[in-house]
């Protein structure tokens, strides 16, 4: 990971991490960014990212399958869902 101050560090574990949280974002709607890592042998990778703004949540997940070109995302817990309104 590289921080906002350009500091680099490595973490090889499996867990959920809070990358950013700002309750005052966009006139108090709030912003949270969480990442989920997965361990593979002696290293780990970012498996998914969840972004919450206000009451809306977008989760994005990658795949190891090179032939899988389908986007894997959830909006408000609905696979490939759509937003009803925009903040």
Biopython code that builds the backbone (N, CA, C, O; Angstrom):
import numpy as np
from Bio.PDB.StructureBuilder import StructureBuilder

atoms = [
    (1, "UNK", "N", (0.843, -1.181, 0.000)),
    (1, "UNK", "CA", (0.000, 0.000, 0.000)),
    (1, "UNK", "C", (0.883, 1.237, 0.000)),
    (1, "UNK", "O", (1.976, 1.238, 0.567)),
    (2, "UNK", "N", (0.400, 2.277, -0.636)),
    (2, "UNK", "CA", (1.072, 3.567, -0.584)),
    (2, "UNK", "C", (0.097, 4.557, 0.034)),
    (2, "UNK", "O", (-1.035, 4.692, -0.429)),
    (3, "UNK", "N", (0.533, 5.243, 1.071)),
    (3, "UNK", "CA", (-0.334, 6.176, 1.785)),
    (3, "UNK", "C", (-0.437, 7.493, 1.031)),
    (3, "UNK", "O", (0.261, 7.720, 0.043)),
    (4, "UNK", "N", (-1.330, 8.362, 1.521)),
    (4, "UNK", "CA", (-1.494, 9.689, 0.918)),
    (4, "UNK", "C", (-0.206, 10.494, 1.022)),
    (4, "UNK", "O", (0.021, 11.402, 0.222)),
    (5, "UNK", "N", (0.641, 10.173, 2.001)),
    (5, "UNK", "CA", (1.916, 10.875, 2.178)),
    (5, "UNK", "C", (3.051, 10.184, 1.419)),
    (5, "UNK", "O", (4.226, 10.467, 1.653)),
    (6, "UNK", "N", (2.687, 9.269, 0.499)),
    (6, "UNK", "CA", (3.632, 8.542, -0.333)),
    (6, "UNK", "C", (4.534, 7.604, 0.463)),
    (6, "UNK", "O", (5.653, 7.314, 0.040)),
    (7, "UNK", "N", (4.062, 7.135, 1.598)),
    (7, "UNK", "CA", (4.788, 6.137, 2.372)),
    (7, "UNK", "C", (4.329, 4.756, 1.916)),
    (7, "UNK", "O", (3.132, 4.528, 1.742)),
    (8, "UNK", "N", (5.263, 3.843, 1.723)),
    (8, "UNK", "CA", (4.947, 2.510, 1.221)),
    (8, "UNK", "C", (5.128, 1.475, 2.325)),
    (8, "UNK", "O", (6.115, 1.493, 3.060)),
    (9, "UNK", "N", (4.156, 0.575, 2.424)),
    (9, "UNK", "CA", (4.303, -0.553, 3.329)),
    (9, "UNK", "C", (3.541, -1.744, 2.772)),
    (9, "UNK", "O", (2.629, -1.593, 1.960)),
    (10, "UNK", "N", (3.926, -2.919, 3.219)),
    (10, "UNK", "CA", (3.305, -4.154, 2.760)),
    (10, "UNK", "C", (2.640, -4.861, 3.921)),
    (10, "UNK", "O", (3.135, -4.852, 5.048)),
    (11, "UNK", "N", (1.523, -5.467, 3.623)),
    (11, "UNK", "CA", (0.809, -6.250, 4.619)),
    (11, "UNK", "C", (0.308, -7.513, 3.933)),
    (11, "UNK", "O", (-0.515, -7.438, 3.021)),
    (12, "UNK", "N", (0.785, -8.645, 4.353)),
    (12, "UNK", "CA", (0.385, -9.908, 3.745)),
    (12, "UNK", "C", (-0.467, -10.686, 4.741)),
    (12, "UNK", "O", (0.029, -11.532, 5.485)),
    (13, "UNK", "N", (-1.733, -10.385, 4.734)),
    (13, "UNK", "CA", (-2.675, -11.065, 5.608)),
    (13, "UNK", "C", (-4.045, -11.059, 4.962)),
    (13, "UNK", "O", (-4.250, -10.442, 3.916)),
    (14, "UNK", "N", (-4.974, -11.746, 5.589)),
    (14, "UNK", "CA", (-6.341, -11.802, 5.068)),
    (14, "UNK", "C", (-7.261, -11.140, 6.075)),
    (14, "UNK", "O", (-7.397, -11.602, 7.208)),
    (15, "UNK", "N", (-7.897, -10.044, 5.649)),
    (15, "UNK", "CA", (-8.792, -9.342, 6.560)),
    (15, "UNK", "C", (-9.542, -8.249, 5.804)),
    (15, "UNK", "O", (-9.323, -8.034, 4.612)),
    (16, "UNK", "N", (-10.413, -7.578, 6.510)),
    (16, "UNK", "CA", (-11.096, -6.394, 5.995)),
    (16, "UNK", "C", (-10.396, -5.173, 6.574)),
    (16, "UNK", "O", (-10.133, -5.113, 7.776)),
    (17, "UNK", "N", (-10.099, -4.213, 5.731)),
    (17, "UNK", "CA", (-9.389, -3.008, 6.155)),
    (17, "UNK", "C", (-10.217, -1.773, 5.822)),
    (17, "UNK", "O", (-10.839, -1.702, 4.761)),
    (18, "UNK", "N", (-10.223, -0.814, 6.721)),
    (18, "UNK", "CA", (-10.857, 0.471, 6.449)),
    (18, "UNK", "C", (-9.791, 1.353, 5.818)),
    (18, "UNK", "O", (-8.826, 1.750, 6.471)),
    (19, "UNK", "N", (-9.980, 1.654, 4.539)),
    (19, "UNK", "CA", (-9.008, 2.488, 3.844)),
    (19, "UNK", "C", (-9.266, 3.958, 4.105)),
    (19, "UNK", "O", (-8.336, 4.755, 4.225)),
    (20, "UNK", "N", (-10.571, 4.313, 4.194)),
    (20, "UNK", "CA", (-10.913, 5.712, 4.391)),
    (20, "UNK", "C", (-12.309, 5.817, 4.989)),
    (20, "UNK", "O", (-13.194, 5.023, 4.669)),
    (21, "UNK", "N", (-12.496, 6.800, 5.857)),
    (21, "UNK", "CA", (-13.811, 7.091, 6.427)),
    (21, "UNK", "C", (-13.906, 8.590, 6.665)),
    (21, "UNK", "O", (-13.059, 9.183, 7.333)),
    (22, "UNK", "N", (-14.951, 9.192, 6.109)),
    (22, "UNK", "CA", (-15.157, 10.627, 6.269)),
    (22, "UNK", "C", (-16.648, 10.888, 6.454)),
    (22, "UNK", "O", (-17.381, 10.978, 5.469)),
    (23, "UNK", "N", (-17.112, 11.011, 7.704)),
    (23, "UNK", "CA", (-18.548, 11.220, 7.947)),
    (23, "UNK", "C", (-19.059, 12.569, 7.456)),
    (23, "UNK", "O", (-20.269, 12.739, 7.310)),
    (24, "UNK", "N", (-18.180, 13.530, 7.197)),
    (24, "UNK", "CA", (-18.587, 14.870, 6.748)),
    (24, "UNK", "C", (-18.605, 15.007, 5.223)),
    (24, "UNK", "O", (-18.961, 16.068, 4.711)),
    (25, "UNK", "N", (-18.233, 13.968, 4.497)),
    (25, "UNK", "CA", (-18.144, 14.011, 3.037)),
    (25, "UNK", "C", (-19.493, 14.405, 2.425)),
    (25, "UNK", "O", (-20.539, 13.925, 2.862)),
    (26, "UNK", "N", (-19.465, 15.263, 1.433)),
    (26, "UNK", "CA", (-20.642, 15.680, 0.656)),
    (26, "UNK", "C", (-21.788, 16.126, 1.553)),
    (26, "UNK", "O", (-22.876, 15.548, 1.543)),
    (27, "UNK", "N", (-21.513, 17.166, 2.325)),
    (27, "UNK", "CA", (-22.543, 17.728, 3.212)),
    (27, "UNK", "C", (-23.131, 16.688, 4.157)),
    (27, "UNK", "O", (-24.349, 16.583, 4.307)),
    (28, "UNK", "N", (-22.255, 15.927, 4.787)),
    (28, "UNK", "CA", (-22.604, 14.931, 5.816)),
    (28, "UNK", "C", (-23.261, 13.656, 5.279)),
    (28, "UNK", "O", (-23.840, 12.900, 6.058)),
    (29, "UNK", "N", (-23.187, 13.397, 3.970)),
    (29, "UNK", "CA", (-23.641, 12.086, 3.475)),
    (29, "UNK", "C", (-22.738, 10.984, 3.999)),
    (29, "UNK", "O", (-23.204, 9.897, 4.342)),
    (30, "UNK", "N", (-21.457, 11.265, 4.060)),
    (30, "UNK", "CA", (-20.486, 10.299, 4.554)),
    (30, "UNK", "C", (-19.884, 9.473, 3.442)),
    (30, "UNK", "O", (-20.519, 9.226, 2.416)),
    (31, "UNK", "N", (-18.648, 9.046, 3.658)),
    (31, "UNK", "CA", (-17.917, 8.223, 2.705)),
    (31, "UNK", "C", (-17.117, 7.198, 3.480)),
    (31, "UNK", "O", (-16.393, 7.544, 4.414)),
    (32, "UNK", "N", (-17.243, 5.928, 3.094)),
    (32, "UNK", "CA", (-16.433, 4.849, 3.660)),
    (32, "UNK", "C", (-15.898, 4.011, 2.516)),
    (32, "UNK", "O", (-16.635, 3.675, 1.589)),
    (33, "UNK", "N", (-14.615, 3.671, 2.579)),
    (33, "UNK", "CA", (-14.006, 2.773, 1.606)),
    (33, "UNK", "C", (-13.335, 1.656, 2.385)),
    (33, "UNK", "O", (-12.439, 1.898, 3.194)),
    (34, "UNK", "N", (-13.781, 0.420, 2.130)),
    (34, "UNK", "CA", (-13.228, -0.761, 2.780)),
    (34, "UNK", "C", (-12.649, -1.676, 1.718)),
    (34, "UNK", "O", (-13.189, -1.780, 0.617)),
    (35, "UNK", "N", (-11.546, -2.340, 2.049)),
    (35, "UNK", "CA", (-10.973, -3.322, 1.145)),
    (35, "UNK", "C", (-10.888, -4.661, 1.863)),
    (35, "UNK", "O", (-10.655, -4.723, 3.070)),
    (36, "UNK", "N", (-11.081, -5.720, 1.104)),
    (36, "UNK", "CA", (-10.996, -7.079, 1.641)),
    (36, "UNK", "C", (-9.834, -7.779, 0.959)),
    (36, "UNK", "O", (-9.795, -7.888, -0.266)),
    (37, "UNK", "N", (-8.897, -8.247, 1.752)),
    (37, "UNK", "CA", (-7.740, -8.943, 1.207)),
    (37, "UNK", "C", (-7.918, -10.448, 1.373)),
    (37, "UNK", "O", (-8.641, -10.912, 2.256)),
    (38, "UNK", "N", (-7.249, -11.191, 0.514)),
    (38, "UNK", "CA", (-7.285, -12.653, 0.561)),
    (38, "UNK", "C", (-5.854, -13.151, 0.489)),
    (38, "UNK", "O", (-5.065, -12.686, -0.333)),
    (39, "UNK", "N", (-5.525, -14.098, 1.352)),
    (39, "UNK", "CA", (-4.172, -14.624, 1.386)),
    (39, "UNK", "C", (-4.050, -15.799, 0.414)),
    (39, "UNK", "O", (-4.945, -16.638, 0.304)),
    (40, "UNK", "N", (-2.920, -15.831, -0.281)),
    (40, "UNK", "CA", (-2.593, -16.910, -1.207)),
    (40, "UNK", "C", (-1.139, -17.289, -0.932)),
    (40, "UNK", "O", (-0.225, -16.510, -1.199)),
    (41, "UNK", "N", (-0.942, -18.454, -0.415)),
    (41, "UNK", "CA", (0.391, -18.937, -0.037)),
    (41, "UNK", "C", (1.087, -17.936, 0.895)),
    (41, "UNK", "O", (0.734, -17.831, 2.070)),
    (42, "UNK", "N", (2.073, -17.204, 0.370)),
    (42, "UNK", "CA", (2.862, -16.294, 1.204)),
    (42, "UNK", "C", (2.595, -14.826, 0.908)),
    (42, "UNK", "O", (3.355, -13.965, 1.350)),
    (43, "UNK", "N", (1.546, -14.526, 0.180)),
    (43, "UNK", "CA", (1.224, -13.143, -0.152)),
    (43, "UNK", "C", (-0.288, -12.989, -0.167)),
    (43, "UNK", "O", (-1.022, -13.974, -0.092)),
    (44, "UNK", "N", (-0.743, -11.764, -0.262)),
    (44, "UNK", "CA", (-2.183, -11.519, -0.323)),
    (44, "UNK", "C", (-2.468, -10.487, -1.408)),
    (44, "UNK", "O", (-1.573, -9.787, -1.882)),
    (45, "UNK", "N", (-3.741, -10.415, -1.784)),
    (45, "UNK", "CA", (-4.149, -9.457, -2.806)),
    (45, "UNK", "C", (-5.486, -8.857, -2.408)),
    (45, "UNK", "O", (-6.186, -9.406, -1.557)),
    (46, "UNK", "N", (-5.847, -7.732, -3.017)),
    (46, "UNK", "CA", (-7.137, -7.102, -2.747)),
    (46, "UNK", "C", (-8.192, -7.848, -3.555)),
    (46, "UNK", "O", (-8.184, -7.819, -4.786)),
    (47, "UNK", "N", (-9.094, -8.514, -2.852)),
    (47, "UNK", "CA", (-10.135, -9.305, -3.499)),
    (47, "UNK", "C", (-11.344, -8.449, -3.866)),
    (47, "UNK", "O", (-11.927, -8.622, -4.936)),
    (48, "UNK", "N", (-11.719, -7.532, -2.986)),
    (48, "UNK", "CA", (-12.884, -6.690, -3.267)),
    (48, "UNK", "C", (-12.756, -5.358, -2.553)),
    (48, "UNK", "O", (-11.991, -5.199, -1.602)),
    (49, "UNK", "N", (-13.537, -4.406, -3.049)),
    (49, "UNK", "CA", (-13.576, -3.061, -2.479)),
    (49, "UNK", "C", (-15.039, -2.670, -2.317)),
    (49, "UNK", "O", (-15.851, -2.910, -3.211)),
    (50, "UNK", "N", (-15.376, -2.073, -1.185)),
    (50, "UNK", "CA", (-16.730, -1.568, -0.959)),
    (50, "UNK", "C", (-16.649, -0.074, -0.691)),
    (50, "UNK", "O", (-15.847, 0.382, 0.123)),
    (51, "UNK", "N", (-17.493, 0.684, -1.388)),
    (51, "UNK", "CA", (-17.533, 2.139, -1.244)),
    (51, "UNK", "C", (-18.950, 2.527, -0.866)),
    (51, "UNK", "O", (-19.902, 2.198, -1.573)),
    (52, "UNK", "N", (-19.090, 3.234, 0.260)),
    (52, "UNK", "CA", (-20.392, 3.710, 0.691)),
    (52, "UNK", "C", (-20.405, 5.218, 0.653)),
    (52, "UNK", "O", (-19.527, 5.865, 1.224)),
    (53, "UNK", "N", (-21.403, 5.791, -0.021)),
    (53, "UNK", "CA", (-21.660, 7.231, 0.003)),
    (53, "UNK", "C", (-23.122, 7.388, 0.380)),
    (53, "UNK", "O", (-24.011, 6.938, -0.342)),
    (54, "UNK", "N", (-23.365, 8.027, 1.513)),
    (54, "UNK", "CA", (-24.739, 8.148, 2.004)),
    (54, "UNK", "C", (-25.312, 6.775, 2.293)),
    (54, "UNK", "O", (-24.719, 6.002, 3.045)),
    (55, "UNK", "N", (-26.459, 6.461, 1.704)),
    (55, "UNK", "CA", (-27.093, 5.160, 1.906)),
    (55, "UNK", "C", (-26.774, 4.168, 0.793)),
    (55, "UNK", "O", (-27.264, 3.039, 0.822)),
    (56, "UNK", "N", (-25.964, 4.564, -0.184)),
    (56, "UNK", "CA", (-25.652, 3.702, -1.316)),
    (56, "UNK", "C", (-24.296, 3.035, -1.141)),
    (56, "UNK", "O", (-23.331, 3.660, -0.702)),
    (57, "UNK", "N", (-24.240, 1.746, -1.495)),
    (57, "UNK", "CA", (-23.010, 0.965, -1.378)),
    (57, "UNK", "C", (-22.699, 0.325, -2.723)),
    (57, "UNK", "O", (-23.561, -0.312, -3.330)),
    (58, "UNK", "N", (-21.474, 0.495, -3.184)),
    (58, "UNK", "CA", (-20.968, -0.162, -4.381)),
    (58, "UNK", "C", (-19.867, -1.113, -3.946)),
    (58, "UNK", "O", (-18.916, -0.697, -3.284)),
    (59, "UNK", "N", (-19.982, -2.379, -4.308)),
    (59, "UNK", "CA", (-18.930, -3.356, -4.027)),
    (59, "UNK", "C", (-18.446, -3.923, -5.354)),
    (59, "UNK", "O", (-19.246, -4.307, -6.207)),
    (60, "UNK", "N", (-17.126, -3.970, -5.518)),
    (60, "UNK", "CA", (-16.496, -4.439, -6.744)),
    (60, "UNK", "C", (-15.564, -5.586, -6.385)),
    (60, "UNK", "O", (-14.801, -5.509, -5.422)),
    (61, "UNK", "N", (-15.637, -6.649, -7.177)),
    (61, "UNK", "CA", (-14.792, -7.818, -6.907)),
    (61, "UNK", "C", (-14.103, -8.248, -8.188)),
    (61, "UNK", "O", (-14.724, -8.298, -9.250)),
    (62, "UNK", "N", (-12.835, -8.553, -8.087)),
    (62, "UNK", "CA", (-12.069, -9.033, -9.229)),
    (62, "UNK", "C", (-12.209, -10.535, -9.382)),
    (62, "UNK", "O", (-12.852, -11.200, -8.569)),
    (63, "UNK", "N", (-11.605, -11.059, -10.427)),
    (63, "UNK", "CA", (-11.615, -12.491, -10.668)),
    (63, "UNK", "C", (-10.246, -12.919, -11.182)),
    (63, "UNK", "O", (-9.532, -12.135, -11.806)),
    (64, "UNK", "N", (-9.894, -14.161, -10.914)),
    (64, "UNK", "CA", (-8.637, -14.704, -11.417)),
    (64, "UNK", "C", (-8.800, -15.320, -12.804)),
    (64, "UNK", "O", (-7.811, -15.671, -13.447)),
    (65, "UNK", "N", (-10.035, -15.450, -13.263)),
    (65, "UNK", "CA", (-10.334, -16.066, -14.548)),
    (65, "UNK", "C", (-10.104, -15.059, -15.682)),
    (65, "UNK", "O", (-10.862, -14.099, -15.824)),
    (66, "UNK", "N", (-9.073, -15.276, -16.474)),
    (66, "UNK", "CA", (-8.749, -14.355, -17.560)),
    (66, "UNK", "C", (-9.828, -14.313, -18.636)),
    (66, "UNK", "O", (-9.931, -13.329, -19.369)),
    (67, "UNK", "N", (-10.630, -15.366, -18.739)),
    (67, "UNK", "CA", (-11.689, -15.412, -19.746)),
    (67, "UNK", "C", (-12.999, -14.800, -19.256)),
    (67, "UNK", "O", (-13.957, -14.693, -20.022)),
    (68, "UNK", "N", (-13.045, -14.404, -18.003)),
    (68, "UNK", "CA", (-14.264, -13.828, -17.424)),
    (68, "UNK", "C", (-14.224, -12.313, -17.583)),
    (68, "UNK", "O", (-13.593, -11.617, -16.788)),
    (69, "UNK", "N", (-14.899, -11.805, -18.610)),
    (69, "UNK", "CA", (-14.908, -10.364, -18.866)),
    (69, "UNK", "C", (-16.119, -9.681, -18.246)),
    (69, "UNK", "O", (-16.269, -8.465, -18.367)),
    (70, "UNK", "N", (-16.982, -10.443, -17.585)),
    (70, "UNK", "CA", (-18.187, -9.877, -16.972)),
    (70, "UNK", "C", (-17.816, -9.045, -15.748)),
    (70, "UNK", "O", (-17.014, -9.485, -14.925)),
    (71, "UNK", "N", (-18.384, -7.855, -15.618)),
    (71, "UNK", "CA", (-18.111, -7.052, -14.416)),
    (71, "UNK", "C", (-18.798, -7.675, -13.195)),
    (71, "UNK", "O", (-19.960, -8.077, -13.264)),
    (72, "UNK", "N", (-18.079, -7.746, -12.098)),
    (72, "UNK", "CA", (-18.613, -8.300, -10.863)),
    (72, "UNK", "C", (-18.769, -7.164, -9.856)),
    (72, "UNK", "O", (-17.804, -6.747, -9.215)),
    (73, "UNK", "N", (-19.996, -6.673, -9.728)),
    (73, "UNK", "CA", (-20.252, -5.593, -8.778)),
    (73, "UNK", "C", (-21.664, -5.718, -8.229)),
    (73, "UNK", "O", (-22.544, -6.330, -8.832)),
    (74, "UNK", "N", (-21.842, -5.120, -7.072)),
    (74, "UNK", "CA", (-23.128, -5.084, -6.406)),
    (74, "UNK", "C", (-23.427, -3.643, -6.038)),
    (74, "UNK", "O", (-22.550, -2.931, -5.550)),
    (75, "UNK", "N", (-24.649, -3.212, -6.266)),
    (75, "UNK", "CA", (-25.093, -1.896, -5.816)),
    (75, "UNK", "C", (-26.208, -2.141, -4.815)),
    (75, "UNK", "O", (-27.238, -2.733, -5.135)),
    (76, "UNK", "N", (-25.979, -1.676, -3.609)),
    (76, "UNK", "CA", (-26.937, -1.869, -2.513)),
    (76, "UNK", "C", (-27.335, -3.336, -2.393)),
    (76, "UNK", "O", (-28.516, -3.669, -2.289)),
    (77, "UNK", "N", (-26.319, -4.210, -2.409)),
    (77, "UNK", "CA", (-26.448, -5.662, -2.215)),
    (77, "UNK", "C", (-27.113, -6.390, -3.374)),
    (77, "UNK", "O", (-27.376, -7.587, -3.262)),
    (78, "UNK", "N", (-27.393, -5.713, -4.484)),
    (78, "UNK", "CA", (-28.006, -6.352, -5.646)),
    (78, "UNK", "C", (-26.944, -6.517, -6.727)),
    (78, "UNK", "O", (-26.323, -5.548, -7.164)),
    (79, "UNK", "N", (-26.746, -7.788, -7.157)),
    (79, "UNK", "CA", (-25.725, -8.070, -8.161)),
    (79, "UNK", "C", (-26.047, -7.315, -9.455)),
    (79, "UNK", "O", (-27.135, -7.459, -10.014)),
    (80, "UNK", "N", (-25.112, -6.531, -9.910)),
    (80, "UNK", "CA", (-25.222, -5.682, -11.096)),
    (80, "UNK", "C", (-26.487, -4.817, -11.049)),
    (80, "UNK", "O", (-27.139, -4.581, -12.067)),
    (81, "UNK", "N", (-26.810, -4.356, -9.848)),
    (81, "UNK", "CA", (-27.977, -3.504, -9.662)),
    (81, "UNK", "C", (-27.773, -2.107, -10.216)),
    (81, "UNK", "O", (-26.695, -1.767, -10.704)),
    (82, "UNK", "N", (-28.814, -1.312, -10.136)),
    (82, "UNK", "CA", (-28.759, 0.064, -10.617)),
    (82, "UNK", "C", (-29.100, 1.014, -9.486)),
    (82, "UNK", "O", (-29.809, 0.650, -8.548)),
    (83, "UNK", "N", (-28.596, 2.220, -9.579)),
    (83, "UNK", "CA", (-28.935, 3.253, -8.599)),
    (83, "UNK", "C", (-30.264, 3.871, -8.959)),
    (83, "UNK", "O", (-30.539, 4.155, -10.125)),
    (84, "UNK", "N", (-31.084, 4.077, -7.951)),
    (84, "UNK", "CA", (-32.381, 4.721, -8.164)),
    (84, "UNK", "C", (-32.267, 6.238, -8.208)),
    (84, "UNK", "O", (-32.998, 6.907, -8.938)),
    (85, "UNK", "N", (-31.350, 6.765, -7.424)),
    (85, "UNK", "CA", (-31.137, 8.208, -7.397)),
    (85, "UNK", "C", (-29.649, 8.486, -7.260)),
    (85, "UNK", "O", (-28.870, 7.603, -6.901)),
    (86, "UNK", "N", (-29.273, 9.696, -7.543)),
    (86, "UNK", "CA", (-27.869, 10.094, -7.465)),
    (86, "UNK", "C", (-27.739, 11.222, -6.461)),
    (86, "UNK", "O", (-28.539, 12.158, -6.440)),
    (87, "UNK", "N", (-26.717, 11.112, -5.629)),
    (87, "UNK", "CA", (-26.497, 12.119, -4.586)),
    (87, "UNK", "C", (-26.113, 13.447, -5.174)),
    (87, "UNK", "O", (-25.891, 14.408, -4.436)),
]
sb = StructureBuilder()
sb.init_structure("model")
sb.init_model(0)
sb.init_chain("A")
sb.init_seg("    ")
for serial, (resi, resn, name, xyz) in enumerate(atoms, 1):
    if name == "N":
        sb.init_residue(resn, " ", resi, " ")
    sb.init_atom(name, np.array(xyz, "f"), 0.0, 1.0, " ", f" {name:<3s}", serial, name[0])
structure = sb.get_structure()
